[in-house]
């Protein structure tokens, strides 16, 4: 049975990677409105961490042989 955490985790991981890449490689002048905080980089890292949590939970459930509720 397909665990919904796998495709959702992959989706958030890809979106996080794109956002992080844009935050690292994008124009720094657009962050003037956010007090110089690189919002794209911060939220990209948050999305990657969330995706990692989902994928870890899915792997743990698969290793135990069942699904968690």
FIKOL-44590 format. One line per field, with one value per residue (C-alpha): chain; x, y, z; residue in one letter. Coordinates in Angstrom, 2 decimals. Layout:
<sites>
chain	(A|...)
px	(X|...)
py	(Y|...)
pz	(Z|...)
resn	(A|...)
</sites>
This chain:
<sites>
chain	(A|A|A|A|A|A|A|A|A|A|A|A|A|A|A|A|A|A|A|A|A|A|A|A|A|A|A|A|A|A|A|A|A|A|A|A|A|A|A|A|A|A|A|A|A|A|A|A|A|A|A|A|A|A|A|A|A|A|A|A|A|A|A|A|A|A|A|A|A)
px	(0.00|1.27|1.98|0.84|3.89|6.20|4.81|4.03|7.55|9.06|6.89|7.90|11.54|11.53|9.78|12.19|15.19|13.92|13.21|16.59|18.35|16.55|17.43|21.10|21.44|18.82|19.17|19.87|18.23|14.71|15.09|14.98|11.30|11.95|14.63|17.40|16.29|16.58|13.03|13.38|16.43|14.82|11.54|13.32|15.26|12.04|10.38|13.38|13.32|9.58|10.07|12.84|10.56|7.81|10.18|11.78|8.37|7.38|10.57|10.04|6.47|7.59|10.38|7.89|5.68|2.60|1.18|0.88|-2.40)
py	(0.00|3.46|5.66|9.22|10.58|9.44|11.51|14.47|14.34|14.22|17.14|19.28|18.27|19.37|22.64|23.25|22.57|24.98|27.67|27.19|27.36|30.57|31.99|31.17|32.20|34.96|38.71|39.95|43.33|41.86|41.22|44.90|44.66|41.78|43.67|41.92|38.43|35.89|34.54|32.15|30.49|30.22|28.73|26.48|24.97|24.64|22.76|20.45|19.69|18.96|16.68|14.83|14.31|12.88|10.54|9.37|8.66|6.74|4.66|3.88|2.74|0.57|-0.98|-1.89|-3.56|-1.43|2.02|4.46|6.16)
pz	(0.00|-0.88|2.09|1.34|3.16|0.35|-2.56|-0.30|1.15|-2.32|-3.44|-0.46|-0.96|-4.60|-3.80|-0.92|-3.13|-5.79|-3.22|-1.54|-4.89|-5.77|-2.36|-2.84|-6.47|-6.80|-6.70|-3.16|-3.71|-3.52|0.20|1.14|2.05|4.45|6.41|4.50|5.54|2.74|3.06|0.13|1.67|5.12|3.92|1.45|4.35|6.36|3.48|3.12|6.85|6.73|3.72|5.55|8.55|6.35|4.57|7.82|9.34|6.23|6.33|10.02|9.37|6.47|8.57|11.30|8.74|9.15|8.86|11.70|12.41)
resn	(X|X|X|X|X|X|X|X|X|X|X|X|X|X|X|X|X|X|X|X|X|X|X|X|X|X|X|X|X|X|X|X|X|X|X|X|X|X|X|X|X|X|X|X|X|X|X|X|X|X|X|X|X|X|X|X|X|X|X|X|X|X|X|X|X|X|X|X|X)
</sites>
